[in-house]
Amino acid sequence: MLGPQMWASARQGLSRGLSRNARGWASGEGKKVDIAGIYPPVTTPFAANAEVDYGKLEENLHKLGTLPFRGLVVQGSTGEFPFLTSSERLEVVSRVHQVMPKDKLLLAGSGCESTQATVEMTVSMAQVGADAVMVVTPFYYRGRMNSSALIHHYTKVADLSPIPVVLYSVPANTGLDLPVDAVVTLSQHPNIVGMKDSGGDVTRIALIVHKTRKQDFQVLAGSVGFLLASYALGAVGGVCALANVLGAQVCQLERLCLTGQWEAAQKLQLRLIEPNTAVTRRFGIPGLKKAMDWFGYYGGPCRAPLQGLSSADEEALRVDFSSNGWL
């Protein structure tokens, strides 16, 4: 349970105008934190005994820290957060906070199924160093997760969060799209700064950008597969699993889009589609971790019940990278 002191701490953080430092939070003058840029959703390394390998996590973070990312997303879907205990989720974020460069944003996944648990996790994530939280839609009772329920949930979380909130819609995992009308309503909340949309529907992304254009609200694409299209339609960045492997190339795609070099951006985007699909929809986290092993990072095993790739799947994964010139 969230004790009275923690509830009071959450409210006090908001009453101070959410001003913190250059890395995060709103300015205290009505301007929300700028989340524009590319973020790799960091994987959680496991040892052979299925325990979190914090040493390998630190090694990966040092390598990722050499690339021009806006920040890191920790405990998103790629981080296997449903398979971690609450204490592990917080410890991972704490370790990342200790290692990552201070000019980068740390976005931590704090979503849980209940509003109460999400508020508790959100406050705890702030205490261990998160600059903002990314809150996935609750979905177990998805038949009742209509706009009214989701607006109530996110409003309560944002009201009590001492750090900014990013909405997170990932229908491939939850079976639930955060409705556009709910996003529009929530975009008006002073402590909700944006959204990560992983659905891949660029028409929907365009509609959200259009309908929230009068708010200080930013949209992040949830995959490299539709990053160029999202930039063209007004998104400001992406949380991209493939950036754990081809981080420099994903950042290059960002630069080409931002500088209007659309022909070069298109050529690069096309070469990234197959490897991106391979490490997301086709082979998922096991495929991403295998690719990380090939590209000098530690991927390692997933935590059960996720299983590693078969030899046939591993070969197919290799083809998706090599046929596009990445291996």
C-alpha positions as CSV (number, residue, x, y, z in Angstrom):
1,M,0.0,0.0,0.0
2,L,1.1,3.6,-0.6
3,G,1.4,5.2,2.8
4,P,0.3,8.7,3.7
5,Q,3.9,10.0,3.5
6,M,4.3,8.8,-0.1
7,W,1.0,10.2,-1.2
8,A,1.9,13.5,0.4
9,S,5.3,13.4,-1.3
10,A,3.6,12.9,-4.7
11,R,1.3,15.8,-4.2
12,Q,4.1,18.0,-3.0
13,G,6.2,17.3,-6.1
14,L,3.3,18.5,-8.3
15,S,2.7,21.6,-6.1
16,R,6.3,22.7,-6.7
17,G,5.5,23.0,-10.4
18,L,7.4,19.9,-11.4
19,S,10.7,21.8,-11.9
20,R,13.8,19.7,-11.5
21,N,16.8,20.0,-13.8
22,A,17.8,20.0,-17.5
23,R,17.0,16.3,-17.9
24,G,13.4,16.3,-17.1
25,W,10.1,17.6,-15.7
26,A,8.2,20.7,-16.7
27,S,9.8,24.1,-16.3
28,G,7.4,25.5,-13.8
29,E,6.4,28.1,-16.3
30,G,3.8,26.0,-18.1
31,K,6.2,24.3,-20.6
32,K,6.2,20.5,-20.5
33,V,9.4,18.5,-20.7
34,D,10.6,18.0,-24.3
35,I,10.8,14.2,-25.0
36,A,11.7,14.6,-28.7
37,G,14.3,12.1,-29.9
38,I,15.2,8.5,-30.2
39,Y,15.1,6.1,-27.3
40,P,16.2,2.4,-27.2
41,P,13.9,0.4,-25.0
42,V,16.6,-1.3,-22.9
43,T,16.5,-5.1,-22.5
44,T,16.9,-6.8,-19.2
45,P,20.0,-9.1,-19.2
46,F,19.6,-12.4,-17.5
47,A,22.3,-14.8,-16.4
48,A,22.0,-18.6,-17.0
49,N,20.3,-19.0,-13.6
50,A,17.5,-16.5,-14.7
51,E,18.7,-13.8,-12.3
52,V,19.1,-10.2,-13.5
53,D,22.7,-9.7,-14.6
54,Y,23.4,-6.1,-13.5
55,G,27.0,-6.3,-14.7
56,K,25.9,-7.0,-18.3
57,L,23.3,-4.3,-18.0
58,E,26.0,-1.8,-17.1
59,E,28.2,-3.0,-20.0
60,N,25.3,-2.5,-22.4
61,L,24.5,0.9,-21.0
62,H,28.1,2.1,-21.5
63,K,27.9,1.1,-25.2
64,L,24.5,2.7,-25.7
65,G,25.8,5.8,-24.0
66,T,28.2,6.5,-26.9
67,L,25.3,7.1,-29.3
68,P,23.3,10.3,-29.7
69,F,20.0,9.1,-28.1
70,R,17.7,11.5,-26.3
71,G,17.5,9.0,-23.5
72,L,16.6,5.4,-22.6
73,V,13.4,3.7,-21.9
74,V,13.7,1.1,-19.1
75,Q,11.1,-1.5,-18.1
76,G,9.1,-1.2,-21.3
77,S,7.9,-4.3,-23.1
78,T,11.4,-5.0,-24.4
79,G,12.6,-5.1,-20.8
80,E,10.4,-8.1,-20.0
81,F,8.9,-6.1,-17.2
82,P,5.9,-8.5,-16.7
83,F,8.4,-11.2,-15.7
84,L,10.2,-9.1,-13.1
85,T,9.3,-8.6,-9.5
86,S,8.5,-5.1,-8.3
87,S,11.8,-4.9,-6.5
88,E,13.7,-6.0,-9.6
89,R,11.9,-3.4,-11.7
90,L,13.0,-0.6,-9.3
91,E,16.5,-2.0,-9.0
92,V,17.0,-2.0,-12.7
93,V,15.9,1.6,-13.0
94,S,18.1,2.6,-10.1
95,R,21.1,0.9,-11.7
96,V,20.4,2.6,-15.1
97,H,20.1,6.0,-13.3
98,Q,23.5,5.6,-11.7
99,V,25.2,4.7,-15.0
100,M,23.6,6.7,-17.8
101,P,24.9,10.2,-18.8
102,K,23.2,13.0,-16.9
103,D,22.1,14.8,-20.0
104,K,19.9,11.9,-21.1
105,L,16.3,11.3,-20.2
106,L,15.4,8.2,-18.3
107,L,11.8,7.1,-19.1
108,A,10.7,4.2,-16.8
109,G,7.8,1.9,-17.4
110,S,5.5,2.0,-14.3
111,G,2.3,0.6,-15.6
112,C,0.4,-2.0,-13.5
113,E,-3.1,-3.4,-13.8
114,S,-4.7,-1.3,-11.1
115,T,-4.6,2.4,-10.7
116,Q,-3.4,2.1,-7.1
117,A,-0.5,-0.1,-8.0
118,T,0.4,2.1,-10.9
119,V,0.5,5.2,-8.7
120,E,2.7,3.3,-6.2
121,M,5.1,2.1,-8.9
122,T,5.2,5.6,-10.4
123,V,6.1,7.3,-7.2
124,S,8.7,4.6,-6.5
125,M,10.2,5.0,-10.0
126,A,10.6,8.7,-9.4
127,Q,12.4,8.0,-6.1
128,V,15.0,5.7,-7.8
129,G,15.8,8.3,-10.5
130,A,13.3,8.2,-13.4
131,D,12.8,11.5,-15.1
132,A,9.4,10.5,-16.5
133,V,7.2,7.4,-16.5
134,M,5.7,5.5,-19.4
135,V,2.4,4.0,-18.4
136,V,1.0,1.1,-20.5
137,T,-2.8,0.7,-20.7
138,P,-4.2,-1.7,-18.1
139,F,-5.7,-4.6,-20.1
140,Y,-6.6,-7.7,-18.1
141,Y,-10.3,-6.6,-18.0
142,R,-10.0,-5.1,-21.5
143,G,-13.7,-5.4,-22.1
144,R,-14.3,-2.7,-19.5
145,M,-11.3,-0.6,-20.4
146,N,-13.3,2.0,-22.4
147,S,-12.4,5.7,-22.7
148,S,-14.0,6.6,-19.4
149,A,-12.1,4.0,-17.4
150,L,-8.8,4.8,-19.1
151,I,-9.2,8.6,-18.7
152,H,-9.9,8.1,-15.0
153,H,-6.9,5.8,-14.6
154,Y,-4.4,8.0,-16.3
155,T,-5.8,11.2,-14.7
156,K,-5.4,9.7,-11.3
157,V,-1.8,8.6,-12.1
158,A,-0.8,11.9,-13.5
159,D,-2.4,13.8,-10.7
160,L,-0.3,11.9,-8.1
161,S,2.9,11.4,-10.1
162,P,5.8,13.6,-9.1
163,I,7.3,13.3,-12.6
164,P,5.8,13.6,-16.1
165,V,3.7,10.8,-17.6
166,V,3.9,9.4,-21.1
167,L,0.9,7.4,-22.3
168,Y,1.8,4.0,-23.8
169,S,-0.4,2.1,-26.3
170,V,0.9,-1.3,-27.4
171,P,-2.1,-3.3,-28.8
172,A,0.1,-6.2,-30.0
173,N,0.7,-7.1,-26.3
174,T,-2.4,-5.8,-24.7
175,G,-5.1,-6.3,-27.3
176,L,-6.2,-2.7,-26.5
177,D,-5.7,0.5,-28.4
178,L,-5.8,3.7,-26.2
179,P,-8.8,5.4,-27.9
180,V,-8.0,8.6,-29.7
181,D,-10.8,10.5,-27.9
182,A,-9.2,9.5,-24.6
183,V,-5.7,10.6,-25.8
184,V,-7.2,14.0,-26.8
185,T,-8.7,14.5,-23.4
186,L,-5.6,13.3,-21.5
187,S,-3.3,15.6,-23.6
188,Q,-4.8,18.5,-21.7
189,H,-3.5,17.3,-18.4
190,P,-0.5,19.4,-17.3
191,N,1.5,16.4,-16.2
192,I,0.9,14.2,-19.3
193,V,3.6,15.2,-21.8
194,G,3.1,12.7,-24.7
195,M,2.5,9.2,-25.9
196,K,4.3,6.3,-27.3
197,D,2.1,4.6,-30.0
198,S,3.3,1.1,-31.0
199,G,0.2,0.2,-33.0
200,G,1.8,1.0,-36.4
201,D,-1.3,2.8,-37.7
202,V,0.1,6.0,-39.2
203,T,-3.4,7.3,-39.9
204,R,-4.1,7.1,-36.2
205,I,-0.8,8.7,-35.3
206,A,-1.6,11.6,-37.7
207,L,-5.0,12.0,-36.2
208,I,-3.6,12.1,-32.7
209,V,-1.0,14.7,-33.8
210,H,-3.7,16.7,-35.5
211,K,-6.2,16.7,-32.6
212,T,-3.6,17.5,-29.9
213,R,-1.9,20.2,-31.9
214,K,-3.1,22.9,-29.6
215,Q,-1.7,21.1,-26.5
216,D,2.0,20.8,-25.5
217,F,1.8,17.1,-26.3
218,Q,4.3,15.0,-28.2
219,V,3.9,11.7,-30.0
220,L,6.7,9.0,-30.2
221,A,6.5,6.2,-32.8
222,G,6.8,2.8,-31.1
223,S,8.9,1.2,-33.9
224,V,11.5,1.9,-36.6
225,G,9.1,0.3,-39.1
226,F,7.0,3.4,-39.3
227,L,9.5,6.0,-38.0
228,L,9.9,8.0,-41.3
229,A,6.1,8.1,-41.8
230,S,5.6,9.2,-38.2
231,Y,8.1,12.0,-38.6
232,A,6.4,13.2,-41.8
233,L,3.1,13.3,-40.0
234,G,4.4,15.3,-37.0
235,A,5.7,12.8,-34.5
236,V,8.8,13.9,-32.6
237,G,10.8,10.7,-32.2
238,G,10.6,7.1,-31.5
239,V,11.1,4.3,-28.9
240,C,12.6,1.7,-31.2
241,A,13.7,-1.8,-30.2
242,L,16.0,-2.0,-33.2
243,A,18.0,0.9,-31.7
244,N,19.5,-1.7,-29.3
245,V,21.3,-3.2,-32.3
246,L,21.5,-0.6,-35.0
247,G,21.4,2.6,-32.9
248,A,23.6,4.7,-35.0
249,Q,21.5,3.9,-38.1
250,V,18.2,4.7,-36.3
251,C,19.7,8.0,-35.2
252,Q,20.8,8.7,-38.7
253,L,17.3,8.1,-40.0
254,E,16.1,10.7,-37.4
255,R,18.6,13.2,-38.6
256,L,17.7,12.7,-42.3
257,C,14.0,13.3,-41.4
258,L,14.7,16.3,-39.3
259,T,16.8,17.9,-42.1
260,G,14.3,17.1,-44.8
261,Q,16.6,14.7,-46.7
262,W,13.6,12.5,-47.5
263,E,15.0,10.5,-50.4
264,A,18.0,9.4,-48.3
265,A,15.7,8.8,-45.4
266,Q,13.5,6.6,-47.6
267,K,16.4,4.5,-48.7
268,L,17.6,3.9,-45.1
269,Q,14.0,3.3,-43.9
270,L,13.5,0.5,-46.4
271,R,16.7,-1.2,-45.3
272,L,15.6,-1.2,-41.7
273,I,12.1,-2.6,-42.2
274,E,13.0,-6.4,-42.4
275,P,15.5,-6.4,-39.5
276,N,13.0,-4.3,-37.4
277,T,10.1,-6.7,-38.2
278,A,12.4,-9.6,-37.2
279,V,13.2,-8.3,-33.8
280,T,9.6,-7.1,-33.1
281,R,6.6,-8.9,-34.6
282,R,8.4,-11.9,-36.1
283,F,10.8,-13.2,-33.4
284,G,10.2,-10.6,-30.6
285,I,12.5,-10.2,-27.7
286,P,14.3,-13.6,-28.2
287,G,15.2,-12.4,-31.7
288,L,16.3,-9.0,-30.5
289,K,18.6,-10.5,-27.8
290,K,20.1,-12.8,-30.4
291,A,20.9,-9.9,-32.7
292,M,22.4,-8.0,-29.8
293,D,24.8,-10.8,-29.3
294,W,25.9,-10.5,-32.9
295,F,26.4,-6.7,-32.7
296,G,28.6,-6.5,-29.6
297,Y,26.0,-6.2,-26.9
298,Y,24.9,-8.8,-24.3
299,G,21.6,-10.2,-25.3
300,G,21.6,-13.5,-23.4
301,P,18.6,-15.6,-22.5
302,C,15.1,-14.4,-21.8
303,R,13.2,-15.2,-18.6
304,A,10.8,-18.1,-18.8
305,P,8.3,-18.7,-20.2
306,L,9.9,-16.9,-23.1
307,Q,12.2,-19.3,-25.0
308,G,15.2,-18.8,-27.2
309,L,15.1,-19.2,-31.0
310,S,15.3,-22.5,-32.8
311,S,18.2,-22.9,-35.2
312,A,15.9,-22.4,-38.1
313,D,14.5,-19.1,-36.6
314,E,18.1,-17.9,-35.9
315,E,19.1,-18.5,-39.5
316,A,16.0,-16.6,-40.7
317,L,16.9,-13.8,-38.4
318,R,20.4,-13.7,-39.8
319,V,19.0,-13.5,-43.3
320,D,16.8,-10.5,-42.5
321,F,19.9,-8.6,-41.3
322,S,22.4,-9.8,-43.9
323,S,20.1,-9.4,-46.9
324,N,19.9,-5.7,-46.0
325,G,23.6,-5.3,-45.6
326,W,23.8,-5.2,-41.8
327,L,25.7,-8.4,-41.4
